[in-house]
Amino acid sequence: MATNILMPALSPTMTEGILSKWLKKEGDTIKSGDIIAEIETDKATMEVEAADDGVLAKILVAEGSEAVPVNAPIAVLVKEDENIANGESASTGAARVMPQSPVPEATRTISTFPSAPSSVSVADTKRQTTDNSRILISPLARRMAHQAGINLGDLVGSGPKGRIVKADVEATRSNLVQPAPTVLTTEPQVQLVDTGSIALKASDVLVPHDVVPHSAMRKTIAKRMQASKETIPHFYLWVDIDIDELLKLRAELNSKSPKDGPGVYSLSVNDFLIKAAALSLRRVPEVNSSYTEEAMIRYHDVDISVAVAIPEGLITPILRRVDQKGLAIISNEMKDLAERAKAGKLRPEEYQGGSFSISNLGMYGITNFSAIINPPQSAILAIGAAERRPVVRGNEIGVATMMTVGIACDHRAFDGTTGAEFLSVFKGVVETPLSLML
């Protein structure tokens, strides 16, 4: 009996994915548990295992296909002694998912100087007026034709590969007999371009450019960050923290690390700040929360999402129950998560969830910035670079290693006094780092 292999849901929030690679081909014998394909989600590339034994009779979705819906048939599996006519889907009502067409080469770059006209017959360059989206035409020429009321199917392109360019529209327009306009006013006539929306479209760009399709991760980041700024009333607080004592403790602890073996560690400043944030969340639990329309959610565990930059964008692997772990464990877990995040090997449960986020741009020399809350969390800590600054102690001016730390807060979840209390506690823990050892 033929069985559909369906697009799996690799996370609770996944609705579609990219079938990036087939590891089996049509006609291959498959055993249960075999890795048959790789699926790219918005955060990572995951392997798909076969659930049954059989023969891969037909691949329905080609490699590289984007926006493949969850539970859509992607292949057909049959028993070894069976065959399937034409390799069609096992379910008569199942929709066959086709790969998306690549971006046409003509839309990738726009040259300000078109090459010499190619040899194209009039019959070949006549277009169907019912499908103007398939006509090869520059954005400027399309706009000019629309404004002049010219049917695109009546235009003959003289550009590369029969592309319609500005000169073709001007030539056609000059051949049209148009009555002289009646002037009803002496005021100057201004021609406005109707963009229809403030959102920029690739076709609106008239200067030379490249078209780079969005990755699944970039689309998700765009949606989540836009939704965060539109729906969450952010407010921001900052504090300057002296980290000289923290740096001394870090150097002392690192000097005591074993040279090799399972107990080796190398503590970073970020490891101390992650632990300090976890202890502060325990002392100010209102920040360790999520707002819902019905009630506030106060989390039992302190699970901290730490922003990690990867080539495709940004991902936030999660350290679980951070307040219950020592600095060496936090350090080693964070290094492992960051390495696997950059390799695209995180499991969904390792980057989904979290009750609080930390973003550190200090390594880039950024001293102060405002982060965007990662919904459904209620706050995110923004950590800047440490630098030597003049400070006033009593009546004397000295020099200290200072760091500016900011917090973005959801005003629906808690108020400014709560956010200020959290930063005050955080500052106290960081400036007395021995408390991290308790």
Sine and cosine of phi, psi and omega as CSV:
sin_phi,cos_phi,sin_psi,cos_psi,sin_omega,cos_omega
0.00,0.00,0.74,-0.67,0.00,-1.00
-0.96,0.29,0.62,-0.79,-0.01,-1.00
-0.76,-0.65,0.70,-0.71,0.08,-1.00
-0.98,0.21,0.71,-0.71,0.24,-0.97
-1.00,-0.06,0.85,-0.53,-0.13,-0.99
-0.98,-0.21,0.41,-0.91,0.10,-0.99
-0.91,0.42,0.88,-0.48,-0.09,-1.00
-0.98,0.18,0.44,-0.90,0.15,-0.99
-1.00,-0.05,0.96,-0.28,-0.10,-1.00
-1.00,0.04,-0.06,1.00,0.08,-1.00
-0.42,-0.91,0.33,-0.94,-0.03,-1.00
-0.89,0.46,-0.46,0.89,-0.07,-1.00
-0.99,-0.15,-0.03,1.00,-0.07,-1.00
-0.95,0.31,0.78,-0.63,0.07,-1.00
-0.90,-0.43,-0.37,0.93,0.03,-1.00
-0.39,-0.92,0.25,-0.97,0.00,-1.00
-0.41,-0.91,0.01,-1.00,0.03,-1.00
-0.94,-0.34,0.81,-0.58,0.08,-1.00
-0.99,0.11,1.00,-0.07,-0.17,-0.98
-0.98,0.18,-0.52,0.85,-0.08,-1.00
-0.34,-0.94,0.68,-0.74,0.17,-0.99
-1.00,-0.08,0.77,-0.64,0.04,-1.00
-0.99,-0.16,-0.13,0.99,0.10,-0.99
-0.82,-0.58,0.43,-0.90,0.03,-1.00
-0.88,-0.48,0.24,-0.97,-0.02,-1.00
-0.85,0.53,0.72,-0.69,-0.01,-1.00
0.99,-0.12,-0.20,0.98,0.00,-1.00
-0.96,0.29,0.60,-0.80,0.11,-0.99
-0.99,0.13,0.73,-0.69,-0.10,-1.00
-0.85,-0.52,0.68,-0.73,0.10,-1.00
-0.95,-0.30,0.49,-0.87,0.03,-1.00
-0.85,0.53,0.76,-0.65,-0.03,-1.00
0.99,-0.14,-0.21,0.98,0.05,-1.00
-0.91,0.41,0.59,-0.81,0.10,-1.00
-0.99,0.13,0.88,-0.48,-0.10,-0.99
-0.95,-0.31,-0.38,0.92,-0.07,-1.00
-0.35,-0.94,0.25,-0.97,0.12,-0.99
-0.88,-0.47,0.77,-0.64,-0.02,-1.00
-0.91,-0.41,0.76,-0.65,0.05,-1.00
-0.99,-0.14,0.86,-0.51,0.09,-1.00
-0.99,-0.13,-0.17,-0.99,0.00,-1.00
-0.96,0.29,-0.16,0.99,-0.07,-1.00
-0.83,-0.55,-0.47,0.88,-0.11,-0.99
-0.34,-0.94,0.19,-0.98,0.10,-1.00
-0.98,-0.19,0.83,-0.55,-0.09,-1.00
-0.90,-0.44,0.50,-0.87,0.04,-1.00
-1.00,-0.02,0.59,-0.80,0.00,-1.00
-0.94,-0.34,0.81,-0.58,0.00,-1.00
-0.99,-0.13,0.55,-0.83,0.09,-1.00
-0.97,0.25,0.67,-0.74,0.00,-1.00
-1.00,-0.04,-0.32,0.95,-0.06,-1.00
-0.71,-0.70,0.26,-0.96,0.12,-0.99
-1.00,0.08,0.43,-0.90,0.07,-1.00
0.38,-0.92,-0.30,-0.95,0.02,-1.00
-0.88,-0.48,0.72,-0.70,0.05,-1.00
-0.96,0.26,0.99,-0.13,-0.12,-0.99
-0.98,0.21,-0.63,0.78,-0.09,-1.00
-0.45,-0.89,0.73,-0.69,0.14,-0.99
-1.00,-0.09,0.86,-0.51,-0.06,-1.00
-1.00,-0.07,-0.40,0.92,-0.03,-1.00
-0.84,-0.54,0.85,-0.52,-0.07,-1.00
-0.97,0.25,0.36,-0.93,0.10,-0.99
-0.84,0.55,0.63,-0.78,0.04,-1.00
1.00,0.06,-0.02,1.00,-0.01,-1.00
-0.93,0.36,0.74,-0.67,-0.02,-1.00
-0.98,-0.21,0.27,-0.96,0.09,-1.00
0.78,0.62,0.68,0.73,0.07,-1.00
-0.99,0.16,0.88,-0.48,-0.08,-1.00
-0.91,0.40,0.54,-0.84,0.11,-0.99
-0.87,0.49,0.66,-0.75,0.00,-1.00
0.96,0.27,0.14,0.99,0.12,-0.99
-0.98,0.18,0.62,-0.78,0.04,-1.00
-0.89,0.45,0.77,-0.64,0.05,-1.00
-0.92,-0.40,-0.27,0.96,0.03,-1.00
-0.28,-0.96,0.20,-0.98,0.00,-1.00
-0.84,-0.55,0.76,-0.65,0.01,-1.00
-0.93,-0.38,0.72,-0.69,0.06,-1.00
-0.81,-0.58,0.29,-0.96,0.09,-1.00
-0.94,0.35,0.38,-0.93,-0.10,-0.99
-0.89,0.46,-0.44,0.90,-0.03,-1.00
-0.99,-0.14,0.21,0.98,-0.02,-1.00
-0.91,-0.42,0.16,-0.99,0.11,-0.99
-0.63,-0.78,0.33,-0.94,0.02,-1.00
-0.78,-0.62,0.82,-0.57,-0.08,-1.00
-0.89,0.46,0.83,-0.56,0.06,-1.00
0.87,0.49,0.14,0.99,0.04,-1.00
0.91,0.42,0.46,0.89,-0.04,-1.00
-0.97,0.22,0.24,-0.97,-0.01,-1.00
-0.85,0.53,0.58,-0.81,-0.02,-1.00
-0.92,0.39,-0.45,0.89,0.02,-1.00
-0.99,-0.16,0.82,-0.58,-0.07,-1.00
-0.90,0.44,-0.46,0.89,-0.03,-1.00
-1.00,-0.07,0.01,1.00,-0.08,-1.00
-0.97,0.24,0.69,-0.72,0.01,-1.00
-0.99,0.17,0.69,-0.73,0.04,-1.00
-1.00,0.02,0.82,-0.57,-0.06,-1.00
-1.00,0.03,0.84,-0.54,-0.02,-1.00
-0.98,-0.19,0.52,-0.85,0.04,-1.00
-0.92,0.39,0.51,-0.86,0.04,-1.00
-0.96,0.27,0.56,-0.83,0.04,-1.00
-0.95,0.32,0.62,-0.78,0.04,-1.00
-0.92,0.39,0.32,-0.95,0.03,-1.00
-0.90,0.43,0.82,-0.57,-0.01,-1.00
-0.83,0.55,0.60,-0.80,-0.02,-1.00
-0.86,0.51,-0.52,0.85,-0.05,-1.00
-0.92,0.40,-0.40,0.92,-0.01,-1.00
-1.00,-0.01,-0.11,0.99,-0.05,-1.00
-0.97,0.23,-0.62,0.78,0.02,-1.00
-0.71,-0.71,0.50,-0.87,0.07,-1.00
-0.85,-0.53,0.88,-0.48,-0.02,-1.00
-1.00,-0.09,0.62,-0.78,0.03,-1.00
-0.98,0.19,-0.23,0.97,0.01,-1.00
-0.78,-0.63,1.00,-0.10,-0.02,-1.00
-0.90,0.44,0.53,-0.85,0.01,-1.00
-0.96,0.27,0.07,-1.00,-0.04,-1.00
-0.88,0.47,0.56,-0.83,-0.04,-1.00
-0.86,0.52,0.65,-0.76,0.06,-1.00
-1.00,0.09,0.26,-0.96,-0.03,-1.00
-0.99,0.10,0.99,-0.12,-0.03,-1.00
-0.79,-0.61,0.75,-0.66,-0.03,-1.00
-0.97,0.25,0.36,-0.93,0.02,-1.00
-0.88,0.47,-0.61,0.80,-0.02,-1.00
-0.90,0.44,-0.60,0.80,-0.01,-1.00
-0.96,0.29,-0.48,0.88,-0.09,-1.00
-1.00,-0.04,-0.12,0.99,0.10,-0.99
-0.94,0.34,0.75,-0.66,-0.06,-1.00
-0.97,-0.26,0.34,-0.94,0.12,-0.99
-0.98,0.18,0.82,-0.57,-0.06,-1.00
-0.95,0.33,-0.22,0.97,-0.04,-1.00
-1.00,0.05,-0.11,0.99,-0.03,-1.00
-0.63,-0.77,0.95,0.32,-0.05,-1.00
-0.93,0.37,-0.31,0.95,-0.03,-1.00
-0.93,0.38,-0.34,0.94,-0.02,-1.00
-1.00,-0.04,-0.08,1.00,-0.05,-1.00
-0.97,0.26,0.73,-0.69,0.02,-1.00
-0.99,0.15,0.97,-0.23,-0.12,-0.99
-0.48,-0.88,0.61,-0.80,0.03,-1.00
-0.95,0.31,0.49,-0.87,0.01,-1.00
-0.83,0.56,-0.63,0.77,-0.01,-1.00
-0.91,0.42,-0.69,0.73,0.01,-1.00
-0.91,0.42,-0.62,0.78,0.02,-1.00
-0.89,0.46,-0.69,0.73,-0.01,-1.00
-0.91,0.41,-0.67,0.74,0.01,-1.00
-0.89,0.45,-0.65,0.76,0.01,-1.00
-0.91,0.42,-0.65,0.76,0.01,-1.00
-0.89,0.45,-0.70,0.72,-0.03,-1.00
-0.92,0.38,-0.51,0.86,-0.01,-1.00
-1.00,0.04,-0.09,1.00,0.00,-1.00
0.95,0.30,0.48,0.88,-0.02,-1.00
-1.00,-0.06,0.76,-0.65,0.08,-1.00
-0.95,0.33,0.80,-0.59,-0.05,-1.00
-0.88,0.47,-0.47,0.88,0.02,-1.00
-0.93,0.37,-0.27,0.96,0.02,-1.00
-1.00,0.00,-0.04,1.00,-0.05,-1.00
-1.00,-0.06,0.56,-0.83,0.06,-1.00
-0.90,-0.45,0.83,-0.56,-0.07,-1.00
-0.99,0.12,0.64,-0.77,0.05,-1.00
-0.92,-0.40,0.02,1.00,-0.02,-1.00
-1.00,0.10,-0.12,-0.99,0.00,-1.00
-0.84,0.54,0.71,-0.70,0.00,-1.00
0.84,0.55,0.52,0.85,0.03,-1.00
0.97,0.25,0.34,0.94,-0.02,-1.00
-0.94,0.34,0.67,-0.74,0.04,-1.00
-0.99,0.16,0.80,-0.60,-0.01,-1.00
-0.86,-0.51,0.01,-1.00,-0.07,-1.00
-0.82,0.58,-0.70,0.71,-0.05,-1.00
-0.87,0.49,-0.56,0.83,-0.01,-1.00
-0.92,0.39,-0.64,0.77,0.02,-1.00
-0.93,0.38,-0.67,0.74,0.00,-1.00
-0.89,0.46,-0.64,0.77,0.00,-1.00
-0.91,0.42,-0.67,0.74,0.00,-1.00
-0.93,0.37,-0.63,0.77,-0.01,-1.00
-0.91,0.42,-0.60,0.80,-0.01,-1.00
-0.94,0.35,-0.38,0.92,0.01,-1.00
-1.00,0.08,-0.22,0.98,0.01,-1.00
-0.99,0.14,0.70,-0.72,0.04,-1.00
-1.00,0.05,0.93,-0.37,-0.03,-1.00
-0.87,-0.50,0.70,-0.71,0.05,-1.00
-0.92,0.40,0.51,-0.86,0.03,-1.00
-0.91,0.42,0.70,-0.71,-0.02,-1.00
-0.92,0.39,0.57,-0.82,0.04,-1.00
-1.00,0.04,0.84,-0.55,-0.03,-1.00
-1.00,0.06,0.89,-0.46,-0.05,-1.00
-0.98,-0.19,-0.16,0.99,-0.03,-1.00
-0.49,-0.87,0.39,-0.92,0.04,-1.00
-1.00,-0.01,-0.01,1.00,0.01,-1.00
-0.95,0.30,0.55,-0.84,0.00,-1.00
-0.88,0.47,0.63,-0.78,0.00,-1.00
-1.00,0.00,0.81,-0.58,-0.03,-1.00
-0.92,-0.38,0.79,-0.61,0.00,-1.00
-1.00,-0.05,0.85,-0.52,-0.02,-1.00
-0.97,-0.26,0.63,-0.78,0.08,-1.00
-1.00,-0.09,0.87,-0.50,-0.02,-1.00
-0.99,0.11,0.97,-0.23,0.01,-1.00
-0.98,0.18,-0.34,0.94,0.03,-1.00
0.98,0.22,-0.42,0.91,-0.03,-1.00
-0.28,-0.96,0.44,-0.90,0.07,-1.00
-0.98,0.22,-0.21,0.98,0.02,-1.00
-0.95,0.32,0.79,-0.61,-0.02,-1.00
-0.97,0.24,0.69,-0.72,0.09,-1.00
-0.94,-0.34,0.48,-0.88,-0.01,-1.00
-0.86,0.51,-0.56,0.83,-0.03,-1.00
-0.95,0.31,-0.24,0.97,0.01,-1.00
-0.99,0.14,-0.25,0.97,-0.06,-1.00
-0.99,0.11,0.87,-0.50,-0.10,-1.00
-0.97,-0.23,-0.18,0.98,0.03,-1.00
-1.00,0.05,0.32,-0.95,0.01,-1.00
-0.83,0.55,0.70,-0.71,-0.05,-1.00
-0.30,-0.95,0.21,-0.98,0.14,-0.99
-0.94,-0.33,0.55,-0.83,0.08,-1.00
-0.97,-0.23,0.91,-0.41,-0.01,-1.00
-0.94,-0.35,0.96,-0.29,-0.03,-1.00
-0.85,0.53,0.57,-0.82,0.01,-1.00
-0.94,0.35,0.65,-0.76,0.17,-0.99
-0.98,0.19,0.29,-0.96,0.04,-1.00
-0.86,0.50,-0.61,0.79,0.01,-1.00
-0.91,0.41,-0.69,0.72,-0.03,-1.00
-0.90,0.44,-0.63,0.78,0.04,-1.00
-0.88,0.48,-0.68,0.74,-0.02,-1.00
-0.92,0.38,-0.69,0.73,0.03,-1.00
-0.86,0.51,-0.70,0.72,-0.02,-1.00
-0.87,0.48,-0.71,0.70,-0.02,-1.00
-0.90,0.43,-0.71,0.70,-0.07,-1.00
-0.93,0.36,-0.67,0.74,-0.02,-1.00
-0.94,0.34,-0.61,0.79,0.05,-1.00
-0.91,0.41,-0.69,0.73,0.02,-1.00
-0.90,0.44,-0.61,0.80,0.00,-1.00
-0.89,0.46,-0.74,0.67,-0.04,-1.00
-0.95,0.32,-0.47,0.88,-0.02,-1.00
-0.99,0.16,-0.51,0.86,-0.15,-0.99
-0.94,-0.35,-0.33,0.94,-0.05,-1.00
-0.96,-0.28,0.85,-0.53,0.06,-1.00
-0.97,0.23,0.99,-0.10,-0.03,-1.00
-0.96,0.28,0.59,-0.80,0.34,-0.94
-0.70,-0.71,0.44,-0.90,-0.18,-0.98
-0.82,-0.57,0.61,-0.79,0.06,-1.00
-0.70,-0.71,0.55,-0.83,0.00,-1.00
-0.73,-0.68,0.42,-0.91,0.07,-1.00
-0.51,-0.86,0.56,-0.83,0.08,-1.00
-0.99,-0.12,0.72,-0.69,-0.10,-0.99
-0.81,-0.58,0.73,-0.69,0.08,-1.00
-1.00,0.10,0.87,-0.50,-0.07,-1.00
-0.92,-0.39,0.30,0.95,0.00,-1.00
-0.87,0.50,-0.70,0.71,0.00,-1.00
-0.91,0.43,-0.61,0.80,0.04,-1.00
-0.89,0.45,-0.68,0.73,-0.01,-1.00
-0.90,0.44,-0.61,0.79,0.03,-1.00
-0.91,0.42,-0.71,0.70,0.00,-1.00
-0.90,0.44,-0.65,0.76,0.04,-1.00
-0.86,0.51,-0.74,0.67,-0.01,-1.00
-0.89,0.46,-0.64,0.77,0.00,-1.00
-0.91,0.41,-0.70,0.71,-0.02,-1.00
-0.92,0.38,-0.66,0.76,0.00,-1.00
-0.90,0.43,-0.53,0.85,0.01,-1.00
-0.93,0.37,-0.34,0.94,-0.02,-1.00
-0.99,-0.11,0.04,1.00,0.01,-1.00
-0.94,0.34,0.64,-0.77,0.09,-1.00
-0.86,0.52,0.46,-0.89,-0.01,-1.00
-0.95,0.30,-0.52,0.85,0.04,-1.00
-0.43,-0.90,0.11,-0.99,0.00,-1.00
0.98,-0.20,0.01,-1.00,-0.09,-1.00
-0.92,0.39,-0.32,0.95,-0.06,-1.00
-1.00,-0.03,0.14,0.99,-0.03,-1.00
-0.93,0.36,0.65,-0.76,0.08,-1.00
-0.53,-0.85,0.36,-0.93,0.11,-0.99
-0.60,-0.80,0.99,-0.16,-0.12,-0.99
-0.97,0.24,0.69,-0.72,0.11,-0.99
-0.97,-0.24,0.26,-0.96,0.08,-1.00
-0.87,0.50,-0.61,0.79,-0.02,-1.00
-0.88,0.48,-0.57,0.82,0.03,-1.00
-0.88,0.47,-0.67,0.74,0.04,-1.00
-0.90,0.44,-0.66,0.75,-0.05,-1.00
-0.93,0.36,-0.58,0.82,0.05,-1.00
-0.89,0.46,-0.72,0.69,0.01,-1.00
-0.91,0.41,-0.64,0.77,0.02,-1.00
-0.89,0.46,-0.64,0.77,0.04,-1.00
-0.90,0.44,-0.65,0.76,0.00,-1.00
-0.89,0.45,-0.70,0.72,0.02,-1.00
-0.91,0.41,-0.59,0.81,0.02,-1.00
-0.92,0.39,-0.60,0.80,0.04,-1.00
-0.91,0.41,-0.54,0.84,0.06,-1.00
-0.92,0.39,-0.59,0.81,-0.04,-1.00
-0.99,0.13,-0.43,0.90,0.06,-1.00
-0.81,-0.58,0.97,0.25,-0.14,-0.99
-0.92,0.40,-0.29,0.96,0.01,-1.00
-0.88,0.48,-0.43,0.90,0.00,-1.00
-0.98,0.18,-0.42,0.91,0.00,-1.00
-1.00,0.07,0.93,0.38,-0.21,-0.98
-0.47,-0.88,0.13,-0.99,0.13,-0.99
-0.68,-0.74,0.62,-0.78,0.03,-1.00
-1.00,-0.01,0.71,-0.70,0.18,-0.98
-0.78,-0.63,0.27,-0.96,-0.01,-1.00
-0.90,0.43,-0.48,0.88,-0.06,-1.00
-1.00,0.04,-0.62,0.79,-0.10,-0.99
-0.20,-0.98,0.19,-0.98,0.11,-0.99
-0.99,0.12,0.62,-0.79,0.09,-1.00
-0.97,-0.23,0.89,-0.45,0.07,-1.00
-0.96,-0.27,0.89,-0.46,-0.11,-0.99
-0.98,0.20,0.64,-0.77,0.05,-1.00
-0.96,0.26,-0.62,0.78,-0.05,-1.00
-0.98,-0.20,0.41,-0.91,0.09,-1.00
-0.98,-0.21,0.99,-0.14,-0.01,-1.00
-0.93,-0.36,0.93,-0.38,-0.15,-0.99
-0.97,-0.24,0.82,-0.57,0.09,-1.00
-1.00,0.05,0.80,-0.60,-0.03,-1.00
-0.91,-0.41,0.86,-0.50,-0.05,-1.00
-0.92,0.39,0.76,-0.65,0.03,-1.00
-0.80,-0.60,0.80,-0.60,0.03,-1.00
-0.99,0.14,0.76,-0.65,0.08,-1.00
-0.78,-0.63,0.28,-0.96,-0.07,-1.00
-0.81,0.59,-0.56,0.83,-0.07,-1.00
-0.99,0.13,-0.23,0.97,-0.04,-1.00
0.41,-0.91,-0.84,-0.55,-0.09,-1.00
-0.65,-0.76,0.67,-0.74,0.04,-1.00
-0.68,-0.73,0.49,-0.87,-0.08,-1.00
-0.84,-0.55,0.99,0.14,0.11,-0.99
-0.89,0.46,0.45,-0.89,-0.18,-0.98
-0.91,-0.41,0.76,-0.65,0.18,-0.98
-1.00,-0.06,0.86,-0.52,-0.08,-1.00
-1.00,-0.01,0.62,-0.78,0.08,-1.00
0.74,0.67,0.79,0.61,-0.12,-0.99
-0.89,0.45,-0.57,0.82,-0.06,-1.00
-0.91,0.42,-0.30,0.95,-0.03,-1.00
-0.99,-0.13,0.08,1.00,-0.09,-1.00
-0.91,-0.42,0.46,-0.89,0.07,-1.00
-0.99,0.15,0.22,-0.98,-0.06,-1.00
-0.89,0.47,-0.65,0.76,-0.03,-1.00
-0.90,0.44,-0.65,0.76,0.02,-1.00
-0.92,0.40,-0.70,0.72,0.03,-1.00
-0.85,0.52,-0.70,0.71,-0.03,-1.00
-0.88,0.47,-0.75,0.67,-0.05,-1.00
-0.93,0.36,-0.62,0.79,0.04,-1.00
-0.91,0.42,-0.65,0.76,-0.02,-1.00
-0.91,0.41,-0.65,0.76,0.03,-1.00
-0.89,0.45,-0.68,0.73,-0.01,-1.00
-0.90,0.43,-0.70,0.71,0.01,-1.00
-0.90,0.45,-0.67,0.75,-0.02,-1.00
-0.91,0.42,-0.67,0.74,0.01,-1.00
-0.90,0.44,-0.71,0.71,-0.02,-1.00
-0.96,0.30,-0.47,0.88,0.08,-1.00
-0.90,0.43,-0.69,0.72,-0.01,-1.00
-0.94,0.35,-0.42,0.91,0.04,-1.00
-1.00,-0.01,-0.02,1.00,0.00,-1.00
0.94,0.35,0.52,0.86,-0.09,-1.00
-0.92,-0.39,0.25,0.97,0.03,-1.00
-0.96,0.28,0.60,-0.80,0.14,-0.99
-0.99,0.13,0.46,-0.89,-0.05,-1.00
-0.80,0.60,-0.64,0.77,-0.04,-1.00
-0.93,0.36,-0.20,0.98,-0.01,-1.00
-1.00,0.00,-0.15,0.99,0.05,-1.00
-0.73,-0.68,0.04,1.00,0.02,-1.00
-0.95,-0.30,0.76,-0.65,-0.02,-1.00
0.93,-0.38,-0.63,-0.78,-0.04,-1.00
1.00,0.05,0.55,-0.84,-0.04,-1.00
-0.93,-0.38,-0.15,0.99,-0.06,-1.00
-0.31,-0.95,0.50,-0.87,-0.04,-1.00
-0.83,-0.56,0.45,-0.89,0.10,-1.00
-0.76,-0.64,0.75,-0.66,0.08,-1.00
-0.82,-0.58,0.83,-0.56,-0.07,-1.00
-0.87,-0.49,0.91,-0.41,0.05,-1.00
-0.93,-0.36,0.26,0.97,-0.02,-1.00
-0.87,0.49,-0.56,0.83,-0.03,-1.00
-0.92,0.40,-0.26,0.97,0.04,-1.00
-0.99,-0.13,0.10,0.99,0.02,-1.00
0.99,0.14,0.15,0.99,0.01,-1.00
-0.98,0.18,0.84,-0.54,-0.06,-1.00
-1.00,-0.03,-0.36,0.93,-0.10,-0.99
-0.34,-0.94,0.77,-0.63,0.05,-1.00
-0.41,-0.91,0.28,-0.96,0.02,-1.00
-0.95,-0.33,0.87,-0.49,0.00,-1.00
-1.00,0.01,0.32,-0.95,0.03,-1.00
-0.97,-0.24,0.73,-0.68,-0.04,-1.00
-0.88,0.47,0.65,-0.76,0.01,-1.00
-1.00,-0.08,0.99,-0.10,-0.08,-1.00
-0.90,0.44,0.54,-0.84,0.16,0.99
-1.00,-0.03,0.30,0.95,0.02,-1.00
-0.92,0.39,0.23,-0.97,-0.07,-1.00
-0.95,-0.32,-0.10,1.00,-0.04,-1.00
-0.34,-0.94,0.40,-0.92,0.09,-1.00
-0.59,-0.81,0.68,-0.73,-0.01,-1.00
-1.00,-0.09,0.76,-0.64,0.00,-1.00
-0.94,-0.35,0.89,-0.45,-0.11,-0.99
-0.95,-0.32,0.81,-0.59,0.00,-1.00
-0.99,-0.13,-0.02,-1.00,-0.05,-1.00
-0.96,0.26,0.56,-0.83,0.11,-0.99
-0.99,0.13,0.68,-0.74,0.00,-1.00
-0.50,-0.87,0.44,-0.90,0.04,-1.00
-0.98,0.22,0.82,-0.57,-0.04,-1.00
-0.71,-0.70,0.46,-0.89,0.13,-0.99
-0.95,0.32,0.67,-0.74,0.01,-1.00
-0.72,-0.69,0.42,-0.91,0.03,-1.00
-0.96,-0.27,0.85,-0.52,0.07,-1.00
-0.87,-0.50,0.95,-0.32,-0.10,-1.00
0.92,0.38,-0.86,-0.51,0.03,-1.00
-0.96,-0.26,0.21,0.98,-0.05,-1.00
-0.88,-0.48,0.48,-0.88,0.06,-1.00
-0.98,-0.20,0.78,-0.62,0.04,-1.00
-0.78,-0.63,-0.17,-0.99,0.02,-1.00
-0.80,-0.60,0.70,-0.71,0.00,-1.00
-0.62,-0.78,0.35,-0.94,0.09,-1.00
-1.00,0.07,0.94,-0.34,-0.11,-0.99
-0.93,-0.37,0.47,-0.88,0.02,-1.00
-0.67,-0.74,0.76,-0.65,0.06,-1.00
-1.00,-0.07,0.82,-0.58,0.00,-1.00
-0.85,-0.52,0.74,-0.67,0.02,-1.00
-0.86,-0.51,0.37,-0.93,0.06,-1.00
-0.74,-0.67,0.73,-0.68,0.15,-0.99
-0.99,-0.14,0.78,-0.63,-0.12,-0.99
-0.83,-0.55,0.54,-0.84,0.11,-0.99
-1.00,0.06,0.94,-0.35,-0.08,-1.00
-0.92,0.39,-0.27,0.96,0.08,-1.00
-0.96,0.30,-0.52,0.86,-0.10,-1.00
-1.00,0.08,-0.63,0.78,0.02,-1.00
-0.36,-0.93,0.20,-0.98,-0.12,-0.99
-0.98,-0.19,0.02,-1.00,-0.06,-1.00
-0.87,0.49,-0.59,0.81,-0.01,-1.00
-0.90,0.44,-0.59,0.81,0.03,-1.00
-0.93,0.36,-0.68,0.73,0.05,-1.00
-0.89,0.46,-0.65,0.76,0.03,-1.00
-0.91,0.41,-0.62,0.78,0.03,-1.00
-0.89,0.45,-0.67,0.75,0.02,-1.00
-0.87,0.50,-0.75,0.67,-0.02,-1.00
-0.90,0.44,-0.58,0.81,0.03,-1.00
-0.90,0.44,-0.70,0.71,0.04,-1.00
-0.90,0.44,-0.69,0.72,0.00,-1.00
-0.86,0.50,-0.71,0.71,0.02,-1.00
-0.87,0.50,-0.69,0.72,0.00,-1.00
-0.89,0.46,-0.65,0.76,-0.01,-1.00
-0.92,0.39,-0.70,0.72,-0.04,-1.00
-0.92,0.40,-0.62,0.78,-0.05,-1.00
-0.98,0.20,-0.24,0.97,0.14,-0.99
-0.83,-0.56,0.94,0.34,-0.20,-0.98
-0.91,0.42,-0.27,0.96,0.06,-1.00
-0.89,0.46,-0.39,0.92,0.04,-1.00
-0.91,0.41,-0.35,0.94,0.06,-1.00
-0.93,0.37,-0.33,0.95,-0.06,-1.00
-1.00,0.03,-0.17,0.99,-0.07,-1.00
-0.98,0.18,0.00,0.00,0.00,0.00
